[in-house]
Structures are given as C-alpha cells and as structure tokens.
Amino acid sequence: MPRIPYVFPPRAESEIADKIRLRRKDEELTDLDGMILNAPKIAEGYDMLLKAIRTLNSLPDDVRELIILRVAALNSAAYEWIQHEPLATKAGLNSAQLAMIRDVSTVPASARALNAPSNSIAGFSDIQAAALEYTDYMTRSVAVPQDVFDSLRANLENDQQVFEATATVATYNMVSRMLMALDVADKASEEVPKKSPSET
C-alpha cells in the first residue's frame, strides 16, 4: 500500500499537474505522478528532467530503454519495468533480450573476467552490451572502471551521448528508489514480471 497518499489535482486546478498530463499517454496522471505531486515544486523539476531524459536526448531508443529496464531489474522495481517494457519492445528489443535484461544473474562484467570484451555479450549489439555493462556498474557499485567507460564511449557518437547515458542510469535509479521506498501502485513487494501484462 502506498506509504503516503496520492495527490491528483483536477484539470485546470494545478498548472504543474496539467504540464505533467501533457507528457502522459491519454493525458492521464499515473500513480507515480500522484506521489510526486505531494511536492509540487519537485514535481515540476522532475517533469522537466524526465521529459529531457525520455524525449530530448540523442541516444538510440533501444539503448535508452535497455538502460531503464536494466535499472528496474537490478532494483526490483516492477512498476518501472511494467511502464517501460512496451516502450522497449517498440524500440526494437526482442523477447530474448528482455529476458536477459531482466535476469540480474546475467552479469556483463563476467565476460570481462574471462578477458573477453564487453561486446561479447551474446544477443546484444556492441552498443547495447556496452550500455548494459555501464548500467550494471553504475547501479551495483556506483564506481565505473575506466575500461567499462571507454567501451561505452567507443560505442557512442560523442560526449553528449556519454553524458545522456550516464544521466539516464542515474535518473532511473532515482525513480526506482522512490517507487520502492513509497510503494507506488502497491508494486514494491512484487517481482519484476517475466512477461508484459498484455501477454499474461
């Protein structure tokens, strides 16, 4: 059960809530929006940040969604996974890739232990594999080894994309921690689903 109540202002009552609605499918607030709207000024800044991360960066869509789903899997954030799995599928990630992203025992760094390059992760392109490994290090241990950084940098177009990838990992770690700590949508104790809700 959510640990603090949701706040869902009626339309035209809150400029901040209405701005958030514009970013949402069917212009409907989500449970996460309702939680964040407990602090309207933070909600306003959050909305601007998430809009930039989701729609105003230059990362390939599949890489962005892979990062978001991996963070969700590593942090057991079922709500985050459920929201982004359809977007990842639309971006071109297939069911085998989704299964590997979800499986947190899949540790990209294990390839490095065998002196294999990070792009040796079966089933992923070089850029996807580099992003997966980078996300794991940022989320699991915070510190990122230089060679992992170098691998990501070599597979992206420029420093802007390196920062965008880093900001995406960091932002969705923030999101998942809010989701879990406040039990948004009663999902904190649920496992990340193995299939999307539409497939069950």
N, C-alpha and C positions, 0 to 999 in steps of 0.2 A: 504494500500500500504506500502511495506517495507520502513522504515524510512531512511535507508542507503542502498546503492546498494550491491548486492551480488558480491562476488569475486569467480569465477570459473576458476582457472588456468588450462590450457590444460595439458593433461597427460605428464609426464616427465619434466614439467616445474617447479613444486613445489614438493619437497620431502615430505613436510608436507601434502599437499593435497593428494598426492598419498598414504601416510600412512592411511589417513582417508578413502580413497576409499576402501582399503583392508578390513575395518571393515563394509562396507556397502553392502547391497544386490545388486548384479549385478555390484558392484564396481562403483556405480554412486553417486556423491555427492548430498546431499539433500539441500533444501533451508537453513536449519539451518547451515549446513557446510559452505555454501556460505556466510552466515552472519558472522560466526566466523572467517572465513579466511581473514576478514578485518584486523585482528591482528594475524599474523602467529604464533608468539611465544605462544600466549594464545591459539590458535587453537591446537597447538602441545600438550600443557599441558592438555587441555580439552579432547583431543582424548585419551590420556593415562588414565585420570580419568574415562571417560565414559566406556572405554574398561574394566577397572578393575571392575567397578560397575556392568556392564552388563554381563560380561563373566568370570571374575576371582574371583568371591566370592562364598561362600558356602551356601548362602540362597536358600531355595527351590524356583524353578522358579515361582510358583504361588504366593508366598509371595512377591517376588521382584516385579512382575508385578502388584499385588494388590496395593502395596505402590505407584508405579509410576502412576497408573491410579487414585488413590485417590488424589494424589497431583495435577494431571491435572484437576480433577473435582473441587477441592477446589479453585484452582487458575484460573478457567475458561480457561484453556489452551487447546483449541480444537486441535491444531496441535499435542501436546504431546499425547493426547488421541487417535487421529487417528493413530499415529505411533505405539502405544503400545497395542491397543485393540486386533489386531490379535495375537500378542505375548502372551497376557493374555489368550486368547481362546486356543491357542496351549499349554499353560502351565496348562490348565485344569479348568480355571474359567468358570462357566456356565453363561448363559444369565441372570438368576435371580440375581446372584452375581454381574455381571457387572452393572445391573440396580441399585442395592443398592449402589455400589461403586460410581456410577455417581450421585446419589441423595444426594446432600450435606445437605439436611434436615435430612438425616439419621445421627444422631449424636451418635456415640458409647458411649460417656460419659453419655447419657441419661439412659442407663442401670445402671450405677453407682449411679445415683441419686435415683434409686429405691432400692439401696443396693444389686443389682444383680451383679454377677461377669461379667467382660468384655466378657468372653467367652459365655455369654448368648445371644449374637447377633445371631438371627435366620439366618440360611442359611450359616454360616461360621464355619469352624473348629476352635478349640481353638487358634491355632497359627495364623490363618487368622484374627480372631477377635482381638487378642492382637495387631497384626501389624496394623490393621485398626485404633484402638483407639490411638495407639502411633503416627501414622502418623497424625491423626487429631490434637492431642495436639501440636506436633512439628510445624505443618503448621499454625494452627489457632492462637495459643498463644505463641509459641516458648518454654515456660517452660513446663516440663513434670512432673506431680505429681509422687511421689515415688511409689505409688501402681500401677500406669499405667506402669512405668518402670519395676517394679517387675513382673507384669503379662507377659510382653514381655520376660523378662529374663527367667522366668519359662518355657516358651514355646519354647525357642531356645536351641540349643545344648551347646553353650559355649559363652564366652565373645567376641570371634571373630565375631560370628553371630550378637550379640547385636550391635557391632560397625558397621558391614556391613549394618544392617537395618537402623541405625541412619545415616550413610553416604549416603545411597540410598535416604532417605527422604530429606536430606539436598541438595544433588546434583540435584535432580529433581525439588526442589523448585528453585534452581539457574537457571536451564534450563527453567522452565516455566516463570520466571521473564524476562529472555532475550527474549523469544518468544513473550511475551505480549508487553514489552516496545518497541521492534523494529518492531513489527507487521510482524513477519516472515510468509511468504506464505499467507499474507492477512487474517490471521485467528484470529487476536486479538479481533475483534468485533463479532466473531461467537460463538455460544453456543457449548458446548461440545455435539457431536452428540449422539442421543439416540440409533442409530443403526450404525453399521460399514458401510462405503461406499459401500461395496460389497453386503449389504442387502437392499439397497435402490433402 
